[in-house]
């Protein structure tokens, strides 16, 4: 049996007067391939993530990262 329907708010809504029993197993196929593009634009990342007069020269050890985080916690 083929029953037409549409997706509404993420739920498949069947068209027509057909009612299926609760718990009925169904198979849903899409008439066209879904779009591969994201529906919402992502947030852009700015490079370099850490600004420096000499990019690539920062030595970010665990200790230095801890110092930076402590400095941020101390700021008002």
VENBEL-V750140 format. One record per residue. N is the residue number from 0. RES is the residue in one small letter. PHI is phi in radians with two decimals (999 if undefined). PSI is psi in radians with two decimals (999 if undefined). OMEGA is omega in whole degrees, 0 to 359 (999 if undefined). Layout:
N_RES_PHI_PSI_OMEGA / N_RES_PHI_PSI_OMEGA
This chain:
0_x_999_2.32_176 / 1_x_-1.93_2.15_180 / 2_x_-2.11_2.09_179 / 3_x_-1.25_2.70_178 / 4_x_-2.90_3.09_179 / 5_x_-2.44_2.72_175 / 6_x_-1.53_2.24_179 / 7_x_-2.32_2.02_183 / 8_x_0.94_0.70_176 / 9_x_1.41_0.11_182 / 10_x_-2.12_2.39_177 / 11_x_-1.37_2.13_179 / 12_x_-1.91_2.11_181 / 13_x_-1.33_2.50_179 / 14_x_-1.69_2.66_178 / 15_x_1.61_-2.92_186 / 16_x_-1.72_0.27_184 / 17_x_-1.38_2.36_172 / 18_x_-2.22_2.36_180 / 19_x_-1.81_2.59_179 / 20_x_-1.17_2.57_179 / 21_x_-0.99_2.31_179 / 22_x_1.52_0.05_180 / 23_x_-1.14_2.39_176 / 24_x_-1.41_2.35_181 / 25_x_-2.33_2.82_173 / 26_x_-2.16_2.24_181 / 27_x_-1.93_2.28_174 / 28_x_-2.18_2.61_182 / 29_x_-1.76_2.37_181 / 30_x_-1.17_-0.39_177 / 31_x_-2.46_2.73_181 / 32_x_-1.20_2.39_178 / 33_x_-1.16_2.66_180 / 34_x_-1.15_2.40_180 / 35_x_-1.50_-0.18_181 / 36_x_-1.44_2.49_178 / 37_x_-1.13_2.57_182 / 38_x_-1.43_-0.39_178 / 39_x_-2.11_2.41_180 / 40_x_-1.20_2.49_179 / 41_x_-1.45_2.95_179 / 42_x_-1.46_2.34_180 / 43_x_-1.33_2.54_177 / 44_x_-1.81_2.34_179 / 45_x_-1.70_2.24_179 / 46_x_-1.90_2.52_356 / 47_x_-1.29_2.67_180 / 48_x_-1.21_-0.55_176 / 49_x_-2.03_2.06_183 / 50_x_-1.39_2.43_181 / 51_x_-2.67_2.70_174 / 52_x_-1.18_-0.47_181 / 53_x_-2.21_1.47_182 / 54_x_-0.95_2.43_179 / 55_x_1.55_0.01_183 / 56_x_-1.79_-0.04_180 / 57_x_-1.33_2.29_178 / 58_x_-1.77_1.59_184 / 59_x_-1.55_1.56_174 / 60_x_-1.52_2.98_177 / 61_x_-1.04_-0.66_181 / 62_x_-1.15_-0.73_180 / 63_x_-1.16_-0.69_177 / 64_x_-1.09_-0.72_178 / 65_x_-1.08_-0.71_178 / 66_x_-1.08_-0.77_180 / 67_x_-1.08_-0.77_180 / 68_x_-1.13_-0.67_177 / 69_x_-1.11_-0.72_178 / 70_x_-1.08_-0.70_178 / 71_x_-1.16_-0.62_178 / 72_x_-1.19_-0.55_182 / 73_x_-1.35_-0.39_183 / 74_x_-1.23_2.60_185 / 75_x_-1.16_999_999
